[in-house]
Each structure stands twice: as C-alpha cells, then as structure tokens.
Amino acid sequence: MKVMIRKDGRGVLSAYVPKKDLEEPIVSMERPEMWGGTVTLANGWQLGLPEMAAGTTLPITVEARRLSSGDE
C-alpha cells in the first residue's frame, strides 16, 4: 500500500494512508533509522517499510506492507 511518511514542525513522524484517508503518528520503530524495519502507528497498525538510505528526506511516499491491523 502507498504510505506517505512525514515529519511535522515539532519533529513528530506520522504516516498517511491515502486509500484509507488515515493519518496516524508513528509511536515506535523497530530500527532507529526507521527504513527497512517495522513501525507501529498510534492506532495499532504495524507497517513494514522498505530499505532506504538513512538520510532520506521527508515527506516521501513509499510502498509499505501492513503487517498487523492492531485488532489482533
């Protein structure tokens, strides 16, 4: 699924999923650099992000995999 990752003025990372019209803060990251690991959104969704360079500029739209919907 297409996901836009961005950082707001306070430095808070969030993910926006256009098909679901859903924007949620990223509350935890498997890897400090985020890319190539799993992130958890405030609603409980877990997304697998692609490998990218640590200095990748935001905002960026990437192809992510939804690993969990937070309902389990």
PyMOL Python script that loads the backbone (N, CA, C, O; Angstrom):
from pymol import cmd

cmd.read_pdbstr("""\
ATOM      1  N   MET A   1       0.833  -1.171   0.000  1.00  0.00           N
ATOM      2  CA  MET A   1       0.000   0.000   0.000  1.00  0.00           C
ATOM      3  C   MET A   1       0.878   1.235   0.000  1.00  0.00           C
ATOM      4  O   MET A   1       1.968   1.224   0.571  1.00  0.00           O
ATOM      5  N   LYS A   2       0.418   2.287  -0.628  1.00  0.00           N
ATOM      6  CA  LYS A   2       1.141   3.548  -0.655  1.00  0.00           C
ATOM      7  C   LYS A   2       0.959   4.249   0.691  1.00  0.00           C
ATOM      8  O   LYS A   2      -0.154   4.369   1.202  1.00  0.00           O
ATOM      9  N   VAL A   3       2.086   4.711   1.256  1.00  0.00           N
ATOM     10  CA  VAL A   3       2.067   5.411   2.540  1.00  0.00           C
ATOM     11  C   VAL A   3       2.991   6.613   2.431  1.00  0.00           C
ATOM     12  O   VAL A   3       4.123   6.495   1.964  1.00  0.00           O
ATOM     13  N   MET A   4       2.500   7.778   2.868  1.00  0.00           N
ATOM     14  CA  MET A   4       3.354   8.962   2.911  1.00  0.00           C
ATOM     15  C   MET A   4       3.869   9.119   4.335  1.00  0.00           C
ATOM     16  O   MET A   4       3.089   9.154   5.286  1.00  0.00           O
ATOM     17  N   ILE A   5       5.189   9.214   4.475  1.00  0.00           N
ATOM     18  CA  ILE A   5       5.825   9.433   5.768  1.00  0.00           C
ATOM     19  C   ILE A   5       6.248  10.893   5.814  1.00  0.00           C
ATOM     20  O   ILE A   5       6.869  11.389   4.875  1.00  0.00           O
ATOM     21  N   ARG A   6       5.917  11.581   6.895  1.00  0.00           N
ATOM     22  CA  ARG A   6       6.307  12.986   7.020  1.00  0.00           C
ATOM     23  C   ARG A   6       6.651  13.307   8.461  1.00  0.00           C
ATOM     24  O   ARG A   6       6.356  12.534   9.372  1.00  0.00           O
ATOM     25  N   LYS A   7       7.275  14.453   8.654  1.00  0.00           N
ATOM     26  CA  LYS A   7       7.615  14.933   9.988  1.00  0.00           C
ATOM     27  C   LYS A   7       7.017  16.324  10.122  1.00  0.00           C
ATOM     28  O   LYS A   7       7.215  17.173   9.252  1.00  0.00           O
ATOM     29  N   ASP A   8       6.278  16.565  11.216  1.00  0.00           N
ATOM     30  CA  ASP A   8       5.666  17.879  11.395  1.00  0.00           C
ATOM     31  C   ASP A   8       6.672  18.864  12.003  1.00  0.00           C
ATOM     32  O   ASP A   8       7.827  18.508  12.234  1.00  0.00           O
ATOM     33  N   GLY A   9       6.244  20.072  12.254  1.00  0.00           N
ATOM     34  CA  GLY A   9       7.106  21.121  12.781  1.00  0.00           C
ATOM     35  C   GLY A   9       7.697  20.819  14.144  1.00  0.00           C
ATOM     36  O   GLY A   9       8.722  21.391  14.514  1.00  0.00           O
ATOM     37  N   ARG A  10       7.061  19.922  14.902  1.00  0.00           N
ATOM     38  CA  ARG A  10       7.565  19.537  16.228  1.00  0.00           C
ATOM     39  C   ARG A  10       8.486  18.321  16.152  1.00  0.00           C
ATOM     40  O   ARG A  10       9.012  17.872  17.170  1.00  0.00           O
ATOM     41  N   GLY A  11       8.679  17.790  14.942  1.00  0.00           N
ATOM     42  CA  GLY A  11       9.555  16.639  14.780  1.00  0.00           C
ATOM     43  C   GLY A  11       8.864  15.299  14.948  1.00  0.00           C
ATOM     44  O   GLY A  11       9.530  14.265  15.007  1.00  0.00           O
ATOM     45  N   VAL A  12       7.528  15.297  15.025  1.00  0.00           N
ATOM     46  CA  VAL A  12       6.764  14.059  15.185  1.00  0.00           C
ATOM     47  C   VAL A  12       6.563  13.412  13.816  1.00  0.00           C
ATOM     48  O   VAL A  12       6.065  14.047  12.886  1.00  0.00           O
ATOM     49  N   LEU A  13       6.955  12.146  13.704  1.00  0.00           N
ATOM     50  CA  LEU A  13       6.763  11.390  12.470  1.00  0.00           C
ATOM     51  C   LEU A  13       5.333  10.878  12.392  1.00  0.00           C
ATOM     52  O   LEU A  13       4.758  10.459  13.396  1.00  0.00           O
ATOM     53  N   SER A  14       4.766  10.917  11.197  1.00  0.00           N
ATOM     54  CA  SER A  14       3.433  10.353  11.003  1.00  0.00           C
ATOM     55  C   SER A  14       3.372   9.661   9.655  1.00  0.00           C
ATOM     56  O   SER A  14       4.203   9.891   8.776  1.00  0.00           O
ATOM     57  N   ALA A  15       2.360   8.802   9.513  1.00  0.00           N
ATOM     58  CA  ALA A  15       2.125   8.067   8.274  1.00  0.00           C
ATOM     59  C   ALA A  15       0.715   8.378   7.798  1.00  0.00           C
ATOM     60  O   ALA A  15      -0.234   8.356   8.582  1.00  0.00           O
ATOM     61  N   TYR A  16       0.583   8.669   6.506  1.00  0.00           N
ATOM     62  CA  TYR A  16      -0.709   8.930   5.900  1.00  0.00           C
ATOM     63  C   TYR A  16      -0.972   7.875   4.837  1.00  0.00           C
ATOM     64  O   TYR A  16      -0.161   7.668   3.934  1.00  0.00           O
ATOM     65  N   VAL A  17      -2.128   7.204   4.957  1.00  0.00           N
ATOM     66  CA  VAL A  17      -2.530   6.169   4.005  1.00  0.00           C
ATOM     67  C   VAL A  17      -3.692   6.746   3.191  1.00  0.00           C
ATOM     68  O   VAL A  17      -4.822   6.783   3.678  1.00  0.00           O
ATOM     69  N   PRO A  18      -3.429   7.200   1.949  1.00  0.00           N
ATOM     70  CA  PRO A  18      -4.475   7.852   1.161  1.00  0.00           C
ATOM     71  C   PRO A  18      -5.719   7.005   0.922  1.00  0.00           C
ATOM     72  O   PRO A  18      -6.832   7.523   1.009  1.00  0.00           O
ATOM     73  N   LYS A  19      -5.561   5.706   0.620  1.00  0.00           N
ATOM     74  CA  LYS A  19      -6.731   4.860   0.317  1.00  0.00           C
ATOM     75  C   LYS A  19      -7.674   4.739   1.505  1.00  0.00           C
ATOM     76  O   LYS A  19      -8.873   4.529   1.322  1.00  0.00           O
ATOM     77  N   LYS A  20      -7.149   4.869   2.719  1.00  0.00           N
ATOM     78  CA  LYS A  20      -7.972   4.770   3.928  1.00  0.00           C
ATOM     79  C   LYS A  20      -8.278   6.146   4.513  1.00  0.00           C
ATOM     80  O   LYS A  20      -9.012   6.251   5.496  1.00  0.00           O
ATOM     81  N   ASP A  21      -7.712   7.219   3.910  1.00  0.00           N
ATOM     82  CA  ASP A  21      -7.797   8.577   4.440  1.00  0.00           C
ATOM     83  C   ASP A  21      -7.458   8.570   5.933  1.00  0.00           C
ATOM     84  O   ASP A  21      -8.200   9.092   6.765  1.00  0.00           O
ATOM     85  N   LEU A  22      -6.319   7.964   6.235  1.00  0.00           N
ATOM     86  CA  LEU A  22      -5.889   7.743   7.610  1.00  0.00           C
ATOM     87  C   LEU A  22      -4.526   8.378   7.831  1.00  0.00           C
ATOM     88  O   LEU A  22      -3.584   8.104   7.087  1.00  0.00           O
ATOM     89  N   GLU A  23      -4.414   9.219   8.843  1.00  0.00           N
ATOM     90  CA  GLU A  23      -3.119   9.754   9.242  1.00  0.00           C
ATOM     91  C   GLU A  23      -2.948   9.498  10.729  1.00  0.00           C
ATOM     92  O   GLU A  23      -3.790   9.888  11.538  1.00  0.00           O
ATOM     93  N   GLU A  24      -1.851   8.839  11.080  1.00  0.00           N
ATOM     94  CA  GLU A  24      -1.572   8.477  12.467  1.00  0.00           C
ATOM     95  C   GLU A  24      -0.103   8.742  12.775  1.00  0.00           C
ATOM     96  O   GLU A  24       0.757   8.561  11.913  1.00  0.00           O
ATOM     97  N   PRO A  25       0.186   9.173  14.007  1.00  0.00           N
ATOM     98  CA  PRO A  25       1.587   9.313  14.415  1.00  0.00           C
ATOM     99  C   PRO A  25       2.270   7.955  14.495  1.00  0.00           C
ATOM    100  O   PRO A  25       1.637   6.945  14.802  1.00  0.00           O
ATOM    101  N   ILE A  26       3.561   7.944  14.218  1.00  0.00           N
ATOM    102  CA  ILE A  26       4.379   6.740  14.388  1.00  0.00           C
ATOM    103  C   ILE A  26       4.830   6.729  15.839  1.00  0.00           C
ATOM    104  O   ILE A  26       5.535   7.639  16.275  1.00  0.00           O
ATOM    105  N   VAL A  27       4.426   5.699  16.598  1.00  0.00           N
ATOM    106  CA  VAL A  27       4.726   5.655  18.033  1.00  0.00           C
ATOM    107  C   VAL A  27       5.935   4.802  18.379  1.00  0.00           C
ATOM    108  O   VAL A  27       6.516   4.970  19.451  1.00  0.00           O
ATOM    109  N   SER A  28       6.332   3.881  17.488  1.00  0.00           N
ATOM    110  CA  SER A  28       7.547   3.102  17.743  1.00  0.00           C
ATOM    111  C   SER A  28       8.126   2.612  16.425  1.00  0.00           C
ATOM    112  O   SER A  28       7.421   2.434  15.432  1.00  0.00           O
ATOM    113  N   MET A  29       9.461   2.398  16.455  1.00  0.00           N
ATOM    114  CA  MET A  29      10.190   1.941  15.277  1.00  0.00           C
ATOM    115  C   MET A  29      11.101   0.795  15.687  1.00  0.00           C
ATOM    116  O   MET A  29      11.764   0.853  16.722  1.00  0.00           O
ATOM    117  N   GLU A  30      11.127  -0.246  14.863  1.00  0.00           N
ATOM    118  CA  GLU A  30      11.995  -1.384  15.108  1.00  0.00           C
ATOM    119  C   GLU A  30      13.466  -0.968  14.990  1.00  0.00           C
ATOM    120  O   GLU A  30      14.308  -1.449  15.748  1.00  0.00           O
ATOM    121  N   ARG A  31      13.771  -0.084  14.051  1.00  0.00           N
ATOM    122  CA  ARG A  31      15.137   0.393  13.812  1.00  0.00           C
ATOM    123  C   ARG A  31      15.182   1.906  14.036  1.00  0.00           C
ATOM    124  O   ARG A  31      14.234   2.605  13.679  1.00  0.00           O
ATOM    125  N   PRO A  32      16.256   2.418  14.617  1.00  0.00           N
ATOM    126  CA  PRO A  32      16.354   3.866  14.843  1.00  0.00           C
ATOM    127  C   PRO A  32      16.238   4.680  13.557  1.00  0.00           C
ATOM    128  O   PRO A  32      15.691   5.782  13.575  1.00  0.00           O
ATOM    129  N   GLU A  33      16.751   4.148  12.429  1.00  0.00           N
ATOM    130  CA  GLU A  33      16.676   4.878  11.167  1.00  0.00           C
ATOM    131  C   GLU A  33      15.354   4.628  10.450  1.00  0.00           C
ATOM    132  O   GLU A  33      15.127   5.207   9.387  1.00  0.00           O
ATOM    133  N   MET A  34      14.490   3.802  10.983  1.00  0.00           N
ATOM    134  CA  MET A  34      13.131   3.515  10.507  1.00  0.00           C
ATOM    135  C   MET A  34      13.104   2.645   9.260  1.00  0.00           C
ATOM    136  O   MET A  34      12.323   1.695   9.211  1.00  0.00           O
ATOM    137  N   TRP A  35      13.925   2.926   8.245  1.00  0.00           N
ATOM    138  CA  TRP A  35      13.842   2.246   6.951  1.00  0.00           C
ATOM    139  C   TRP A  35      14.270   0.795   7.037  1.00  0.00           C
ATOM    140  O   TRP A  35      15.265   0.462   7.680  1.00  0.00           O
ATOM    141  N   GLY A  36      13.500  -0.068   6.376  1.00  0.00           N
ATOM    142  CA  GLY A  36      13.800  -1.494   6.332  1.00  0.00           C
ATOM    143  C   GLY A  36      13.300  -2.247   7.550  1.00  0.00           C
ATOM    144  O   GLY A  36      13.591  -3.432   7.712  1.00  0.00           O
ATOM    145  N   GLY A  37      12.562  -1.579   8.396  1.00  0.00           N
ATOM    146  CA  GLY A  37      12.047  -2.218   9.606  1.00  0.00           C
ATOM    147  C   GLY A  37      10.550  -2.014   9.744  1.00  0.00           C
ATOM    148  O   GLY A  37       9.872  -1.583   8.812  1.00  0.00           O
ATOM    149  N   THR A  38      10.055  -2.332  10.917  1.00  0.00           N
ATOM    150  CA  THR A  38       8.633  -2.208  11.221  1.00  0.00           C
ATOM    151  C   THR A  38       8.387  -0.971  12.059  1.00  0.00           C
ATOM    152  O   THR A  38       9.135  -0.681  12.993  1.00  0.00           O
ATOM    153  N   VAL A  39       7.323  -0.235  11.716  1.00  0.00           N
ATOM    154  CA  VAL A  39       6.888   0.896  12.531  1.00  0.00           C
ATOM    155  C   VAL A  39       5.483   0.597  13.033  1.00  0.00           C
ATOM    156  O   VAL A  39       4.710  -0.102  12.379  1.00  0.00           O
ATOM    157  N   THR A  40       5.168   1.134  14.200  1.00  0.00           N
ATOM    158  CA  THR A  40       3.831   0.978  14.775  1.00  0.00           C
ATOM    159  C   THR A  40       3.170   2.344  14.833  1.00  0.00           C
ATOM    160  O   THR A  40       3.767   3.314  15.299  1.00  0.00           O
ATOM    161  N   LEU A  41       1.932   2.414  14.355  1.00  0.00           N
ATOM    162  CA  LEU A  41       1.169   3.654  14.376  1.00  0.00           C
ATOM    163  C   LEU A  41       0.349   3.736  15.662  1.00  0.00           C
ATOM    164  O   LEU A  41       0.155   2.732  16.348  1.00  0.00           O
ATOM    165  N   ALA A  42      -0.125   4.923  15.976  1.00  0.00           N
ATOM    166  CA  ALA A  42      -0.901   5.135  17.198  1.00  0.00           C
ATOM    167  C   ALA A  42      -2.172   4.291  17.244  1.00  0.00           C
ATOM    168  O   ALA A  42      -2.646   3.961  18.331  1.00  0.00           O
ATOM    169  N   ASN A  43      -2.735   3.934  16.086  1.00  0.00           N
ATOM    170  CA  ASN A  43      -3.953   3.117  16.058  1.00  0.00           C
ATOM    171  C   ASN A  43      -3.666   1.618  16.172  1.00  0.00           C
ATOM    172  O   ASN A  43      -4.594   0.809  16.151  1.00  0.00           O
ATOM    173  N   GLY A  44      -2.370   1.237  16.295  1.00  0.00           N
ATOM    174  CA  GLY A  44      -2.001  -0.166  16.437  1.00  0.00           C
ATOM    175  C   GLY A  44      -1.521  -0.841  15.167  1.00  0.00           C
ATOM    176  O   GLY A  44      -0.969  -1.940  15.230  1.00  0.00           O
ATOM    177  N   TRP A  45      -1.718  -0.212  14.010  1.00  0.00           N
ATOM    178  CA  TRP A  45      -1.238  -0.805  12.763  1.00  0.00           C
ATOM    179  C   TRP A  45       0.277  -0.939  12.801  1.00  0.00           C
ATOM    180  O   TRP A  45       0.973  -0.058  13.306  1.00  0.00           O
ATOM    181  N   GLN A  46       0.784  -2.042  12.265  1.00  0.00           N
ATOM    182  CA  GLN A  46       2.214  -2.216  12.079  1.00  0.00           C
ATOM    183  C   GLN A  46       2.481  -2.269  10.585  1.00  0.00           C
ATOM    184  O   GLN A  46       1.838  -3.014   9.845  1.00  0.00           O
ATOM    185  N   LEU A  47       3.451  -1.457  10.156  1.00  0.00           N
ATOM    186  CA  LEU A  47       3.802  -1.375   8.744  1.00  0.00           C
ATOM    187  C   LEU A  47       5.251  -1.756   8.545  1.00  0.00           C
ATOM    188  O   LEU A  47       6.120  -1.334   9.309  1.00  0.00           O
ATOM    189  N   GLY A  48       5.518  -2.555   7.521  1.00  0.00           N
ATOM    190  CA  GLY A  48       6.886  -2.884   7.124  1.00  0.00           C
ATOM    191  C   GLY A  48       7.318  -1.895   6.062  1.00  0.00           C
ATOM    192  O   GLY A  48       6.709  -1.820   4.995  1.00  0.00           O
ATOM    193  N   LEU A  49       8.367  -1.135   6.344  1.00  0.00           N
ATOM    194  CA  LEU A  49       8.851  -0.126   5.410  1.00  0.00           C
ATOM    195  C   LEU A  49      10.004  -0.667   4.578  1.00  0.00           C
ATOM    196  O   LEU A  49      10.727  -1.557   5.026  1.00  0.00           O
ATOM    197  N   PRO A  50      10.181  -0.139   3.371  1.00  0.00           N
ATOM    198  CA  PRO A  50      11.273  -0.600   2.510  1.00  0.00           C
ATOM    199  C   PRO A  50      12.627  -0.087   2.994  1.00  0.00           C
ATOM    200  O   PRO A  50      12.703   0.866   3.769  1.00  0.00           O
ATOM    201  N   GLU A  51      13.700  -0.741   2.522  1.00  0.00           N
ATOM    202  CA  GLU A  51      15.068  -0.268   2.788  1.00  0.00           C
ATOM    203  C   GLU A  51      15.280   1.035   2.025  1.00  0.00           C
ATOM    204  O   GLU A  51      14.972   1.134   0.837  1.00  0.00           O
ATOM    205  N   MET A  52      15.808   2.025   2.727  1.00  0.00           N
ATOM    206  CA  MET A  52      16.156   3.299   2.099  1.00  0.00           C
ATOM    207  C   MET A  52      17.352   3.865   2.840  1.00  0.00           C
ATOM    208  O   MET A  52      17.673   3.419   3.942  1.00  0.00           O
ATOM    209  N   ALA A  53      18.011   4.844   2.243  1.00  0.00           N
ATOM    210  CA  ALA A  53      19.164   5.474   2.883  1.00  0.00           C
ATOM    211  C   ALA A  53      18.736   6.208   4.149  1.00  0.00           C
ATOM    212  O   ALA A  53      17.645   6.774   4.208  1.00  0.00           O
ATOM    213  N   ALA A  54      19.595   6.196   5.155  1.00  0.00           N
ATOM    214  CA  ALA A  54      19.280   6.835   6.440  1.00  0.00           C
ATOM    215  C   ALA A  54      18.969   8.321   6.285  1.00  0.00           C
ATOM    216  O   ALA A  54      18.171   8.855   7.056  1.00  0.00           O
ATOM    217  N   GLY A  55      19.572   9.002   5.319  1.00  0.00           N
ATOM    218  CA  GLY A  55      19.354  10.439   5.149  1.00  0.00           C
ATOM    219  C   GLY A  55      18.221  10.794   4.203  1.00  0.00           C
ATOM    220  O   GLY A  55      18.168  11.922   3.711  1.00  0.00           O
ATOM    221  N   THR A  56      17.318   9.867   3.936  1.00  0.00           N
ATOM    222  CA  THR A  56      16.204  10.119   3.014  1.00  0.00           C
ATOM    223  C   THR A  56      15.376  11.299   3.512  1.00  0.00           C
ATOM    224  O   THR A  56      14.982  11.345   4.677  1.00  0.00           O
ATOM    225  N   THR A  57      15.117  12.252   2.618  1.00  0.00           N
ATOM    226  CA  THR A  57      14.366  13.441   3.012  1.00  0.00           C
ATOM    227  C   THR A  57      12.873  13.151   3.056  1.00  0.00           C
ATOM    228  O   THR A  57      12.355  12.340   2.288  1.00  0.00           O
ATOM    229  N   LEU A  58      12.200  13.826   3.965  1.00  0.00           N
ATOM    230  CA  LEU A  58      10.759  13.691   4.149  1.00  0.00           C
ATOM    231  C   LEU A  58      10.099  14.996   3.734  1.00  0.00           C
ATOM    232  O   LEU A  58      10.733  16.046   3.838  1.00  0.00           O
ATOM    233  N   PRO A  59       8.864  14.977   3.271  1.00  0.00           N
ATOM    234  CA  PRO A  59       7.978  13.817   3.134  1.00  0.00           C
ATOM    235  C   PRO A  59       8.332  12.969   1.925  1.00  0.00           C
ATOM    236  O   PRO A  59       8.930  13.434   0.954  1.00  0.00           O
ATOM    237  N   ILE A  60       7.935  11.699   2.024  1.00  0.00           N
ATOM    238  CA  ILE A  60       8.179  10.751   0.942  1.00  0.00           C
ATOM    239  C   ILE A  60       7.037   9.731   0.923  1.00  0.00           C
ATOM    240  O   ILE A  60       6.520   9.343   1.970  1.00  0.00           O
ATOM    241  N   THR A  61       6.658   9.309  -0.269  1.00  0.00           N
ATOM    242  CA  THR A  61       5.654   8.258  -0.419  1.00  0.00           C
ATOM    243  C   THR A  61       6.382   6.967  -0.766  1.00  0.00           C
ATOM    244  O   THR A  61       7.201   6.926  -1.684  1.00  0.00           O
ATOM    245  N   VAL A  62       6.068   5.905  -0.012  1.00  0.00           N
ATOM    246  CA  VAL A  62       6.720   4.610  -0.195  1.00  0.00           C
ATOM    247  C   VAL A  62       5.662   3.514  -0.296  1.00  0.00           C
ATOM    248  O   VAL A  62       4.497   3.716   0.046  1.00  0.00           O
ATOM    249  N   GLU A  63       6.090   2.370  -0.764  1.00  0.00           N
ATOM    250  CA  GLU A  63       5.238   1.170  -0.798  1.00  0.00           C
ATOM    251  C   GLU A  63       5.532   0.389   0.481  1.00  0.00           C
ATOM    252  O   GLU A  63       6.629  -0.146   0.645  1.00  0.00           O
ATOM    253  N   ALA A  64       4.559   0.322   1.384  1.00  0.00           N
ATOM    254  CA  ALA A  64       4.732  -0.368   2.673  1.00  0.00           C
ATOM    255  C   ALA A  64       3.806  -1.575   2.732  1.00  0.00           C
ATOM    256  O   ALA A  64       2.831  -1.665   1.986  1.00  0.00           O
ATOM    257  N   ARG A  65       4.127  -2.502   3.633  1.00  0.00           N
ATOM    258  CA  ARG A  65       3.275  -3.684   3.842  1.00  0.00           C
ATOM    259  C   ARG A  65       2.607  -3.547   5.210  1.00  0.00           C
ATOM    260  O   ARG A  65       3.272  -3.263   6.207  1.00  0.00           O
ATOM    261  N   ARG A  66       1.298  -3.750   5.251  1.00  0.00           N
ATOM    262  CA  ARG A  66       0.601  -3.755   6.542  1.00  0.00           C
ATOM    263  C   ARG A  66       0.768  -5.142   7.137  1.00  0.00           C
ATOM    264  O   ARG A  66       0.306  -6.130   6.565  1.00  0.00           O
ATOM    265  N   LEU A  67       1.428  -5.216   8.284  1.00  0.00           N
ATOM    266  CA  LEU A  67       1.707  -6.488   8.930  1.00  0.00           C
ATOM    267  C   LEU A  67       0.661  -6.837   9.977  1.00  0.00           C
ATOM    268  O   LEU A  67       0.417  -8.011  10.255  1.00  0.00           O
ATOM    269  N   SER A  68       0.046  -5.816  10.553  1.00  0.00           N
ATOM    270  CA  SER A  68      -0.959  -6.026  11.593  1.00  0.00           C
ATOM    271  C   SER A  68      -1.909  -4.841  11.578  1.00  0.00           C
ATOM    272  O   SER A  68      -1.507  -3.705  11.324  1.00  0.00           O
ATOM    273  N   SER A  69      -3.176  -5.125  11.854  1.00  0.00           N
ATOM    274  CA  SER A  69      -4.172  -4.050  11.871  1.00  0.00           C
ATOM    275  C   SER A  69      -4.403  -3.507  13.267  1.00  0.00           C
ATOM    276  O   SER A  69      -5.172  -2.562  13.445  1.00  0.00           O
ATOM    277  N   GLY A  70      -3.746  -4.092  14.262  1.00  0.00           N
ATOM    278  CA  GLY A  70      -3.935  -3.628  15.636  1.00  0.00           C
ATOM    279  C   GLY A  70      -5.145  -4.239  16.311  1.00  0.00           C
ATOM    280  O   GLY A  70      -5.380  -3.995  17.495  1.00  0.00           O
ATOM    281  N   ASP A  71      -5.925  -5.036  15.574  1.00  0.00           N
ATOM    282  CA  ASP A  71      -7.132  -5.656  16.138  1.00  0.00           C
ATOM    283  C   ASP A  71      -6.835  -7.007  16.774  1.00  0.00           C
ATOM    284  O   ASP A  71      -7.648  -7.518  17.544  1.00  0.00           O
ATOM    285  N   GLU A  72      -5.672  -7.596  16.461  1.00  0.00           N
ATOM    286  CA  GLU A  72      -5.369  -8.926  16.963  1.00  0.00           C
ATOM    287  C   GLU A  72      -5.027  -8.872  18.428  1.00  0.00           C
ATOM    288  O   GLU A  72      -4.740  -9.904  19.034  1.00  0.00           O
TER     289      GLU A  72
END
""", "prot")
cmd.dss("prot")
cmd.show_as("cartoon", "prot")
cmd.util.cbc("prot")
cmd.orient("prot")
